């Protein structure tokens, strides 16, 4: 196996530079020069693939990632600092794909004493002859339809693993969009519309009136949310107000399968939508962020948080008072999520249902990005609560290691 001459930068280091607004072109040129000088420099190719994703060149990025993985499926990020404890060696199983395909572990482990080895699996990749020695195994492969077979295979492989396994693969399978509703719908304090995976032809039949929506969705009513299968960050997601609008949606979508669910209007009295990201670490909830927008489809980067002091003040209050307020009000819902999906690490994107109806769940996931890269000059209030998240994550790893000693 080729040994790259220069270390991997990794997703977190590149994401931090992108979010800071740095000009990434000089770095891209350096990485391309390294790859040209040494076609076996897998680290340069993998970092270039990440950089291309961050600049919106997804197809080229995945092609370059594949070139890197054909050289070696194993990548290493060393611990960046020493601790009084013995350094922790974490092995992560990952799979090829974009930045939402795997738990972004290096974002959680920035400036930590944890050494991370990342082994990419599936898609015909040949495993290394020998695995790196490790204290813990983390299944970082995110939930999606295309990962289900691999996760099922790993469930058998890891059942008798000689080291503790974090996020058991059979439990990750339960968090796919269509599966999650089966586990959580009807649970105390939870509102979650049914999600159905359907083919293009079936959606067209609903649009033409040949098929009733209620025959496809349990709560079948419009508006309807439709998104191409296995997409993230709102890619291709559309609110369809009525059957007559389905044909136009399909005309602009090339995909053959979709997830559909009924839309719940979660606006507050001021007409704004509020979406929360909460992480459960060993069942305990932590605040990650809160996005506020006039549009129903909220992503933190497009919610205008940096431009609005009022929005930031509200988010700061949410994060500072999270334990005493949000987490307490929704304690039953958060507890039942952990009970029914007992993952060591789980991210929840949610809102508060209208009229105190409970916690409206959009998605439960293991691969959503949790980070502390927002500029402290604009978001100074984020640093303390995010340190709590990272400390809890590190404590979870240490507790698992100690149980194995």
Phi, psi and omega in degrees: 000136182294143177251106182301145184280336180236148185291160175288136174283315177092164184298315186297315181297321180286321177297320180300317180292321180294316181292334177282353179082017179296150172283110185272357183297316178300320177295318178301320178295321178296317180295319179295322178296319177298315181294325178291321180288328180219094181300347178265009179281085184294326180298318178297317180294318181293317177295322178295323177298317178295315180301319180295322176296318182293338179256012172088013180257066190298312185297314178296323179299313182292327176294317180290325176299319180297320177300318179296316184291333177288338174281312177202139176270001187245130183227151187229134170238118183286160171297137184266348176212162179264154180227163178297332177282165173294139179306143181259132180254114184250123174258129179242132171271125180232177178219153180301150178150189183279187187292348179261007184277336185224154173301122181283075188298324183292340173290327179280341187246015179305137176054040181247177178263019182261127173269128187245123170252131183243116179252119180273134186230162178085181179054034176078011180286136179277129179289156177291159180295330182218136178278149175294147177297144185207157176269327184218153172246127178247124175275103186264000182289124185282163181286127172194163181298323184284346179264353189300315181296318179296316179297321178296321177295318180292333178300321177287320183294321187267359184302321179244038181296140185287352178237159177302142180250123178263131183062078180303135186299325180294336177278329176297322180305326183291348185261005175298158187303317182282331179282322186303319180299326180293329180276329191250336183299135179085357180287152181303129175079006184243135171243123181209110179296149178297142176242134181234136174270119183226157179275161183304317182297322179293320178295322177296323179293325175295319179296325182275351182090359178290337184226132179279139180301324181294343176277351181252316180247137182302318181257027191322099177207155174266156359295157183239139173261125178235137178215143176302147182303137173062032174257158181226172175056032176076009182298116178075003183282134186220143172266121182255115188281335180198169183302328182293344182268354185292320182300318179294321178299313182293328179296333180259007182233125182271347187291159182258345179224149184219157165259133178233146177205159178286145179274135174247124181283111186250025178296145171277178182297336179277004178085002181259150176262143179231124182238134185245143169246122182234140177246138173258122176243112188052037176089348180269133183274145177224143178279136177248312173192172177220123178254138181235128185207157173279350181257143184293331181265097186261129165233138190305322184289340180250012183273356178071029182293320181293336184269351186236112177295326180294318178296318181294323179296321179292320177295320179300319178295316179303315183288319182291324184257016188304310184297319184277341186245276187302309183296327179288316180297328183249026183301317182296317180295315181295323179293321182287330175298314179293324180295318184272339177230073190283063176272150177292328183221122183212135179254137181239125170257125190207174173218176174262125181296151182301150174058037176066029185283357179119196182266117179273115185266122174269317186199141167242136195204157173248357186243005176295148184281127173238120187210172176232048187257357177294139186301124181299335179294332180260324184238058184297333183288347184280334188299310180300311180294328179288327173299323177299318179299310184292323177294321178293322179296314179295322178295323177298315179298316181296318180298320179294320178297316182296326179295337183267352182282000000 
